[in-house]
Amino acid sequence: MSSSVLSNVAESAASLTLMNEQGSELERWDFIGKNTYRLGRADGNDIVLPFSWVSRKHAMVQVEENGVHNLIDLGSANGTTVNGRRIYTPTPLRTGDMVGIGKTKLVFLQDELALAGQTIDEVELADNQTVAFVEKEIVTVLLCDIHGFTHLSEQLGDQQISQLLQIWSAKVTKLVRNHGGIVDKFIGDAVMAMWIGGKDQRSAILSAMQAVMAIKDATGIMGEKWPKTPLKLEIGSALNTGEAVVGNMGGSGRRDYTVVGDMVNVVFRLEGMTSQEDGVDLIVGRETASYLDEVNAFFSPRTFTLKGKETPTEAFVCGFPQLSSYLARYSISE
């Protein structure tokens, strides 16, 4: 790493630096004054990388209130890596990490001492023009994705898979809204949605579960009707509940209503544990389960070892038949 890069660390809280093959700095982008940064080939991204192997909207960096920078792949064709490993879930960055955007390599640097102890209020006061509204809430977050998407993409081709995802995204958005949720974002073949339940978390969670079943049914029907679909379209899903930071984050004119926090990272990792072979269609975090009745009668307890977590994570799993039975018994009014 060049000395010119290291000498600039103190100038900003965090940055990404484009390096050449000799390790010298070509260009640097500072993370200052915003909570969401987009990386891609198209104009309008915060970090524009004009290379053919970079997708138009390739990846995103979201900044938590404690200064943690999470890197998120946006369903790019050539992938996003951290230190050579392809990422599929929001991944916290540490100073010195090598970020790969396709074949483009960037170095992440952060002056962690400068951010230590910073609170939400301080972030708002420091730049109240770019963070319109931020507060802590108890939130239930849903993550759903289509199983076997890589194989599906290879079989259908770029044009067909793009059309399929556009239609699927529109259907899912409508279903989430119909069940009282908010679509946070789509990441390739996955949707992240949230329910802010306030004092009535139980109703929010049941609504999220109803949305899961609706998405499952709609995805299956769509697969049956889609021409030349090589496999049955099925989803995996996870729910997690906990305290998170919710608000309109980003620059003026480009604010996104979103949720960030450790509980979001956990739901991404839990969803990755769903398995058609194992009959696990839905994984429910322990905090989510604590709001529900008779969980053990319909869900099975299970312990997962999640990346980045020192202690095992307790959760509950079920298949869609069990979830359907549970909702039939504990339904809520639409």
VOPAGU-2260 file (C-alpha; in pm, 1 decimal, decimal comma):
REM VOPAGU-2260
SITE   aa  ch    i         X         Y         Z
SITE  MET   A    0       0,0       0,0       0,0
SITE  SER   A    1     146,7     338,2     -95,9
SITE  SER   A    2     253,9     597,5     159,0
SITE  SER   A    3      29,7     853,0     -15,0
SITE  VAL   A    4    -274,8     647,4      84,8
SITE  LEU   A    5    -165,3     606,8     444,3
SITE  SER   A    6     -85,1     975,4     484,2
SITE  ASN   A    7    -442,3    1068,6     396,2
SITE  VAL   A    8    -616,4     845,4     652,3
SITE  ALA   A    9    -667,8    1120,3     905,8
SITE  GLU   A   10    -834,6    1355,0     655,9
SITE  SER   A   11   -1166,3    1167,4     660,9
SITE  ALA   A   12   -1347,6     918,1     878,8
SITE  ALA   A   13   -1337,7     654,4     603,5
SITE  SER   A   14   -1254,0     620,1     235,9
SITE  LEU   A   15   -1218,2     384,5     -59,7
SITE  THR   A   16    -904,8     415,0    -271,1
SITE  LEU   A   17    -849,7     283,8    -624,5
SITE  MET   A   18    -502,5     137,5    -660,7
SITE  ASN   A   19    -290,5      50,1    -962,4
SITE  GLU   A   20     -89,0    -270,9    -997,1
SITE  GLN   A   21     213,3    -103,6    -835,9
SITE  GLY   A   22      11,2     -14,0    -524,9
SITE  SER   A   23      -8,6     359,1    -590,3
SITE  GLU   A   24    -321,3     566,8    -541,4
SITE  LEU   A   25    -518,8     649,7    -856,0
SITE  GLU   A   26    -832,2     798,5    -700,7
SITE  ARG   A   27    -993,6     822,1    -358,6
SITE  TRP   A   28   -1353,0     868,2    -247,1
SITE  ASP   A   29   -1423,6     991,2     107,6
SITE  PHE   A   30   -1731,9     880,9     301,9
SITE  ILE   A   31   -1835,8    1217,7     437,5
SITE  GLY   A   32   -2180,9    1357,5     506,8
SITE  LYS   A   33   -2396,8    1065,7     390,1
SITE  ASN   A   34   -2518,7     731,1     515,2
SITE  THR   A   35   -2562,7     552,9     182,0
SITE  TYR   A   36   -2312,7     537,6    -106,0
SITE  ARG   A   37   -2366,1     358,2    -436,1
SITE  LEU   A   38   -2089,6     209,6    -650,8
SITE  GLY   A   39   -2132,1     123,3   -1018,3
SITE  ARG   A   40   -2058,0     194,4   -1381,9
SITE  ALA   A   41   -2352,1     428,5   -1447,0
SITE  ASP   A   42   -2340,6     801,4   -1398,9
SITE  GLY   A   43   -2526,9     905,3   -1087,8
SITE  ASN   A   44   -2349,6     659,9    -857,9
SITE  ASP   A   45   -2153,8     813,0    -572,6
SITE  ILE   A   46   -1848,3     615,4    -683,6
SITE  VAL   A   47   -1838,7     574,1   -1062,3
SITE  LEU   A   48   -1614,1     292,7   -1189,0
SITE  PRO   A   49   -1624,7     307,2   -1571,9
SITE  PHE   A   50   -1520,3     -50,2   -1641,9
SITE  SER   A   51   -1705,3    -313,4   -1847,9
SITE  TRP   A   52   -1691,2    -570,0   -1565,4
SITE  VAL   A   53   -1865,8    -332,6   -1323,0
SITE  SER   A   54   -2247,2    -347,6   -1320,5
SITE  ARG   A   55   -2444,1     -27,4   -1366,3
SITE  LYS   A   56   -2555,7     -54,0   -1002,6
SITE  HIS   A   57   -2297,8    -286,1    -855,0
SITE  ALA   A   58   -2274,4    -238,0    -477,2
SITE  MET   A   59   -2360,9      -8,4    -190,1
SITE  VAL   A   60   -2197,2     103,3     133,3
SITE  GLN   A   61   -2426,8     181,9     426,0
SITE  VAL   A   62   -2290,8     359,2     732,3
SITE  GLU   A   63   -2431,4     271,0    1074,0
SITE  GLU   A   64   -2463,8     525,9    1352,6
SITE  ASN   A   65   -2158,6     380,9    1528,4
SITE  GLY   A   66   -1938,9     435,0    1223,9
SITE  VAL   A   67   -1945,9      78,2    1093,0
SITE  HIS   A   68   -1944,2      70,2     711,2
SITE  ASN   A   69   -2137,6    -225,6     564,1
SITE  LEU   A   70   -2067,3    -333,4     205,1
SITE  ILE   A   71   -2368,6    -476,6      17,9
SITE  ASP   A   72   -2367,3    -638,4    -326,5
SITE  LEU   A   73   -2664,4    -529,4    -540,5
SITE  GLY   A   74   -2697,6    -848,9    -740,3
SITE  SER   A   75   -2401,7    -766,4    -964,7
SITE  ALA   A   76   -2305,6    -997,3   -1250,5
SITE  ASN   A   77   -1936,7   -1024,3   -1159,8
SITE  GLY   A   78   -1969,4   -1009,6    -783,2
SITE  THR   A   79   -1831,5    -810,2    -493,2
SITE  THR   A   80   -1550,1    -939,3    -273,2
SITE  VAL   A   81   -1380,7    -848,0      52,8
SITE  ASN   A   82   -1023,1    -970,1      80,0
SITE  GLY   A   83   -1082,5   -1209,1    -206,9
SITE  ARG   A   84   -1403,8   -1362,6     -71,3
SITE  ARG   A   85   -1729,7   -1302,4    -255,2
SITE  ILE   A   86   -1998,0   -1154,8     -31,8
SITE  TYR   A   87   -2369,2   -1228,7     -38,2
SITE  THR   A   88   -2481,2   -1050,1     279,8
SITE  PRO   A   89   -2404,0    -706,1     427,6
SITE  THR   A   90   -2038,7    -725,7     532,9
SITE  PRO   A   91   -1872,9    -484,8     780,2
SITE  LEU   A   92   -1552,0    -331,2     647,3
SITE  ARG   A   93   -1235,0    -288,5     851,0
SITE  THR   A   94    -946,0     -59,0     778,4
SITE  GLY   A   95    -709,0    -218,1     529,2
SITE  ASP   A   96    -973,8    -443,1     369,0
SITE  MET   A   97    -935,1    -500,2      -5,1
SITE  VAL   A   98   -1271,1    -451,1    -179,3
SITE  GLY   A   99   -1324,1    -609,5    -521,0
SITE  ILE   A  100   -1587,3    -461,2    -753,3
SITE  GLY   A  101   -1563,6    -715,0   -1030,5
SITE  LYS   A  102   -1195,6    -697,9   -1122,8
SITE  THR   A  103   -1150,0    -348,9    -978,4
SITE  LYS   A  104    -963,9    -339,8    -645,9
SITE  LEU   A  105   -1012,4     -70,8    -384,9
SITE  VAL   A  106    -870,4     -31,2     -35,2
SITE  PHE   A  107   -1096,3      64,0     255,6
SITE  LEU   A  108    -940,9     285,4     522,0
SITE  GLN   A  109   -1104,5     418,9     837,5
SITE  ASP   A  110    -989,3     635,4    1123,1
SITE  GLU   A  111   -1174,4     435,1    1388,2
SITE  LEU   A  112   -1059,4     653,5    1677,3
SITE  ALA   A  113   -1220,4     958,3    1518,7
SITE  LEU   A  114   -1559,5     783,8    1518,3
SITE  ALA   A  115   -1541,9     607,5    1854,2
SITE  GLY   A  116   -1830,8     696,9    2083,6
SITE  GLN   A  117   -2022,5     898,7    1826,0
SITE  THR   A  118   -2398,2     892,9    1890,6
SITE  ILE   A  119   -2694,3     927,1    1659,7
SITE  ASP   A  120   -2759,8    1278,6    1783,6
SITE  GLU   A  121   -2402,5    1380,9    1700,0
SITE  VAL   A  122   -2441,6    1243,4    1348,1
SITE  GLU   A  123   -2757,9    1444,7    1303,0
SITE  LEU   A  124   -2603,1    1762,5    1441,6
SITE  ALA   A  125   -2290,8    1722,9    1233,1
SITE  ASP   A  126   -2484,4    1708,0     905,8
SITE  ASN   A  127   -2853,6    1765,6     947,7
SITE  GLN   A  128   -2883,8    1845,8     578,5
SITE  THR   A  129   -2811,8    1486,9     474,4
SITE  VAL   A  130   -2983,6    1286,6     747,9
SITE  ALA   A  131   -3345,5    1399,3     749,4
SITE  PHE   A  132   -3474,2    1159,3    1011,8
SITE  VAL   A  133   -3303,6     891,2    1219,8
SITE  GLU   A  134   -3428,1     714,1    1531,2
SITE  LYS   A  135   -3411,9     379,6    1706,6
SITE  GLU   A  136   -3709,0     145,9    1670,3
SITE  ILE   A  137   -3799,2    -214,2    1742,7
SITE  VAL   A  138   -3827,6    -355,5    1391,8
SITE  THR   A  139   -3907,9    -692,3    1236,2
SITE  VAL   A  140   -3703,5    -747,8     921,9
SITE  LEU   A  141   -3784,0   -1006,0     654,0
SITE  LEU   A  142   -3539,7   -1138,8     398,4
SITE  CYS   A  143   -3664,2   -1359,8     112,7
SITE  ASP   A  144   -3471,0   -1490,7    -183,5
SITE  ILE   A  145   -3526,0   -1729,3    -473,5
SITE  HIS   A  146   -3356,9   -2067,4    -431,5
SITE  GLY   A  147   -3118,0   -2183,2    -705,3
SITE  PHE   A  148   -3094,5   -1839,5    -861,8
SITE  THR   A  149   -2744,4   -1887,8   -1005,5
SITE  HIS   A  150   -2851,0   -2200,1   -1195,2
SITE  LEU   A  151   -3171,3   -2028,4   -1302,2
SITE  SER   A  152   -2974,2   -1732,8   -1441,3
SITE  GLU   A  153   -2746,2   -1960,7   -1640,0
SITE  GLN   A  154   -3042,0   -2144,2   -1793,3
SITE  LEU   A  155   -3261,1   -1844,9   -1877,5
SITE  GLY   A  156   -2998,1   -1591,0   -1985,0
SITE  ASP   A  157   -2962,9   -1222,3   -1899,2
SITE  GLN   A  158   -3270,5   -1090,3   -2078,4
SITE  GLN   A  159   -3512,7   -1350,9   -1944,2
SITE  ILE   A  160   -3380,4   -1336,0   -1588,8
SITE  SER   A  161   -3397,2    -955,5   -1590,5
SITE  GLN   A  162   -3761,4    -964,1   -1699,3
SITE  LEU   A  163   -3842,0   -1230,1   -1441,3
SITE  LEU   A  164   -3686,8   -1026,2   -1160,5
SITE  GLN   A  165   -3869,1    -710,5   -1267,0
SITE  ILE   A  166   -4206,2    -883,7   -1254,5
SITE  TRP   A  167   -4119,6   -1069,3    -932,3
SITE  SER   A  168   -4007,6    -745,3    -765,3
SITE  ALA   A  169   -4331,9    -570,6    -857,8
SITE  LYS   A  170   -4540,0    -860,1    -722,8
SITE  VAL   A  171   -4340,6    -880,7    -400,0
SITE  THR   A  172   -4359,8    -505,2    -342,7
SITE  LYS   A  173   -4739,7    -516,4    -369,5
SITE  LEU   A  174   -4766,0    -817,3    -136,6
SITE  VAL   A  175   -4542,9    -661,6     129,5
SITE  ARG   A  176   -4745,7    -340,9     121,2
SITE  ASN   A  177   -5073,8    -536,2     134,5
SITE  HIS   A  178   -4953,9    -688,6     463,0
SITE  GLY   A  179   -4847,0    -360,2     619,2
SITE  GLY   A  180   -4475,6    -381,5     546,7
SITE  ILE   A  181   -4222,9    -152,2     382,3
SITE  VAL   A  182   -3986,7    -277,0     111,0
SITE  ASP   A  183   -3640,6    -160,8     211,3
SITE  LYS   A  184   -3454,5    -281,4     -96,2
SITE  PHE   A  185   -3409,6    -552,4    -357,0
SITE  ILE   A  186   -3066,6    -712,3    -378,3
SITE  GLY   A  187   -3056,4    -927,5    -688,9
SITE  ASP   A  188   -3303,1   -1211,5    -628,9
SITE  ALA   A  189   -3365,8   -1111,6    -266,4
SITE  VAL   A  190   -3604,5    -868,7    -101,1
SITE  MET   A  191   -3555,0    -703,6     235,8
SITE  ALA   A  192   -3867,0    -563,3     400,6
SITE  MET   A  193   -3951,9    -430,1     744,7
SITE  TRP   A  194   -4244,1    -397,5     983,4
SITE  ILE   A  195   -4231,9    -132,6    1254,6
SITE  GLY   A  196   -4474,9    -266,8    1510,2
SITE  GLY   A  197   -4438,6     -22,1    1797,2
SITE  LYS   A  198   -4604,7    -179,8    2101,9
SITE  ASP   A  199   -4783,2    -444,9    1893,9
SITE  GLN   A  200   -4487,5    -646,7    1769,3
SITE  ARG   A  201   -4689,7    -967,9    1763,9
SITE  SER   A  202   -4926,1    -833,4    1496,4
SITE  ALA   A  203   -4633,1    -699,2    1296,3
SITE  ILE   A  204   -4461,3   -1038,8    1302,5
SITE  LEU   A  205   -4778,2   -1225,5    1203,7
SITE  SER   A  206   -4825,7    -980,9     916,3
SITE  ALA   A  207   -4469,2   -1046,2     803,8
SITE  MET   A  208   -4535,9   -1421,1     816,0
SITE  GLN   A  209   -4849,1   -1378,5     606,8
SITE  ALA   A  210   -4640,5   -1183,9     356,4
SITE  VAL   A  211   -4392,4   -1473,2     344,4
SITE  MET   A  212   -4668,7   -1717,7     253,1
SITE  ALA   A  213   -4808,0   -1479,7      -8,3
SITE  ILE   A  214   -4462,5   -1433,9    -165,0
SITE  LYS   A  215   -4408,5   -1810,1    -161,7
SITE  ASP   A  216   -4739,9   -1873,8    -342,4
SITE  ALA   A  217   -4688,8   -1593,9    -596,2
SITE  THR   A  218   -4333,1   -1707,9    -672,3
SITE  GLY   A  219   -4447,7   -2065,5    -731,2
SITE  ILE   A  220   -4728,9   -1959,2    -965,1
SITE  MET   A  221   -4494,0   -1730,0   -1153,1
SITE  GLY   A  222   -4249,4   -2016,5   -1206,6
SITE  GLU   A  223   -4524,3   -2239,6   -1343,7
SITE  LYS   A  224   -4632,6   -1977,1   -1595,3
SITE  TRP   A  225   -4287,2   -1852,5   -1695,9
SITE  PRO   A  226   -4175,8   -2004,5   -2029,5
SITE  LYS   A  227   -3889,0   -2253,6   -2020,5
SITE  THR   A  228   -3826,7   -2226,5   -1646,4
SITE  PRO   A  229   -3576,9   -2509,5   -1578,5
SITE  LEU   A  230   -3678,0   -2560,2   -1216,3
SITE  LYS   A  231   -3957,9   -2493,0    -973,4
SITE  LEU   A  232   -3937,1   -2142,3    -826,2
SITE  GLU   A  233   -3917,9   -2159,4    -447,1
SITE  ILE   A  234   -3802,1   -1918,5    -178,9
SITE  GLY   A  235   -3615,0   -1923,7     147,7
SITE  SER   A  236   -3691,8   -1668,9     417,6
SITE  ALA   A  237   -3587,1   -1540,0     759,0
SITE  LEU   A  238   -3736,4   -1304,0    1015,4
SITE  ASN   A  239   -3551,6   -1120,1    1289,0
SITE  THR   A  240   -3676,3    -865,7    1541,2
SITE  GLY   A  241   -3475,3    -617,6    1741,8
SITE  GLU   A  242   -3365,2    -261,3    1793,8
SITE  ALA   A  243   -3229,3     -92,3    1484,1
SITE  VAL   A  244   -3173,3     254,1    1341,3
SITE  VAL   A  245   -3449,5     356,4    1100,3
SITE  GLY   A  246   -3469,3     670,5     892,6
SITE  ASN   A  247   -3421,6     862,7     570,8
SITE  MET   A  248   -3050,3     822,4     513,2
SITE  GLY   A  249   -2844,6     959,5     227,4
SITE  GLY   A  250   -2768,4    1281,9      46,0
SITE  SER   A  251   -3009,0    1557,4     -41,5
SITE  GLY   A  252   -3240,2    1438,5    -317,9
SITE  ARG   A  253   -3129,1    1076,2    -277,5
SITE  ARG   A  254   -3248,0     980,0      68,3
SITE  ASP   A  255   -3360,1     623,4     125,2
SITE  TYR   A  256   -3588,4     510,3     404,8
SITE  THR   A  257   -3392,6     218,4     541,2
SITE  VAL   A  258   -3294,7      23,6     850,8
SITE  VAL   A  259   -2943,6     -58,6     970,4
SITE  GLY   A  260   -2805,9    -245,5    1268,7
SITE  ASP   A  261   -2667,4    -578,0    1381,3
SITE  MET   A  262   -3009,6    -742,7    1373,0
SITE  VAL   A  263   -3016,5    -677,3     996,7
SITE  ASN   A  264   -2683,0    -854,6     950,6
SITE  VAL   A  265   -2818,2   -1148,6    1151,6
SITE  VAL   A  266   -3129,5   -1190,1     935,4
SITE  PHE   A  267   -2913,2   -1202,3     620,7
SITE  ARG   A  268   -2699,2   -1475,7     772,6
SITE  LEU   A  269   -2999,4   -1671,3     900,6
SITE  GLU   A  270   -3167,7   -1667,4     559,3
SITE  GLY   A  271   -2852,8   -1816,6     412,2
SITE  MET   A  272   -2910,9   -2120,7     636,1
SITE  THR   A  273   -3248,3   -2211,8     482,1
SITE  SER   A  274   -3241,8   -2542,4     298,3
SITE  GLN   A  275   -3495,1   -2713,4      72,8
SITE  GLU   A  276   -3331,0   -3049,6     139,0
SITE  ASP   A  277   -3360,7   -3000,2     514,1
SITE  GLY   A  278   -3720,9   -2879,0     492,9
SITE  VAL   A  279   -3627,9   -2541,6     641,6
SITE  ASP   A  280   -3821,5   -2272,1     455,4
SITE  LEU   A  281   -3833,1   -2009,2     730,2
SITE  ILE   A  282   -3593,1   -1925,7    1012,1
SITE  VAL   A  283   -3721,7   -1705,7    1295,1
SITE  GLY   A  284   -3482,8   -1526,9    1528,4
SITE  ARG   A  285   -3515,5   -1590,0    1901,2
SITE  GLU   A  286   -3630,7   -1234,0    1969,6
SITE  THR   A  287   -3900,6   -1269,1    1704,1
SITE  ALA   A  288   -4018,6   -1596,4    1855,8
SITE  SER   A  289   -4044,1   -1436,8    2200,3
SITE  TYR   A  290   -4347,2   -1235,3    2084,6
SITE  LEU   A  291   -4537,4   -1540,9    1956,6
SITE  ASP   A  292   -4761,8   -1804,5    2116,9
SITE  GLU   A  293   -4696,7   -2179,9    2116,4
SITE  VAL   A  294   -4378,2   -2149,4    1912,7
SITE  ASN   A  295   -4251,1   -2494,3    2009,9
SITE  ALA   A  296   -4568,7   -2659,5    1880,1
SITE  PHE   A  297   -4502,6   -2545,8    1521,5
SITE  PHE   A  298   -4135,2   -2446,9    1506,2
SITE  SER   A  299   -3820,6   -2642,7    1592,0
SITE  PRO   A  300   -3543,8   -2480,3    1797,4
SITE  ARG   A  301   -3204,1   -2476,9    1631,9
SITE  THR   A  302   -2865,3   -2323,6    1701,6
SITE  PHE   A  303   -2659,9   -2169,2    1421,8
SITE  THR   A  304   -2297,8   -2066,1    1404,8
SITE  LEU   A  305   -2301,8   -1739,4    1213,8
SITE  LYS   A  306   -2003,6   -1569,5    1059,2
SITE  GLY   A  307   -1887,0   -1276,5    1270,4
SITE  LYS   A  308   -2062,8   -1403,1    1583,4
SITE  GLU   A  309   -1851,7   -1541,5    1868,6
SITE  THR   A  310   -2143,6   -1716,1    2039,1
SITE  PRO   A  311   -2397,3   -1949,3    1871,6
SITE  THR   A  312   -2724,7   -1790,6    1758,5
SITE  GLU   A  313   -3049,4   -1948,5    1876,5
SITE  ALA   A  314   -3342,8   -1950,8    1636,4
SITE  PHE   A  315   -3651,5   -2149,1    1532,0
SITE  VAL   A  316   -3712,9   -2319,0    1197,4
SITE  CYS   A  317   -4012,3   -2454,1    1007,4
SITE  GLY   A  318   -4132,2   -2555,7     664,6
SITE  PHE   A  319   -4410,8   -2375,5     481,9
SITE  PRO   A  320   -4673,0   -2639,1     577,4
SITE  GLN   A  321   -4601,5   -2574,1     946,6
SITE  LEU   A  322   -4608,9   -2198,2     891,0
SITE  SER   A  323   -4944,3   -2227,3     713,2
SITE  SER   A  324   -5086,6   -2427,1    1007,2
SITE  TYR   A  325   -4954,2   -2174,8    1254,6
SITE  LEU   A  326   -5109,8   -1882,1    1069,3
SITE  ALA   A  327   -5441,6   -2066,9    1042,7
SITE  ARG   A  328   -5448,1   -2089,8    1420,8
SITE  TYR   A  329   -5310,3   -1746,1    1501,8
SITE  SER   A  330   -5446,8   -1536,6    1217,0
SITE  ILE   A  331   -5492,9   -1163,0    1241,6
SITE  SER   A  332   -5743,3    -943,5    1063,4
SITE  GLU   A  333   -5623,6    -800,4     733,9
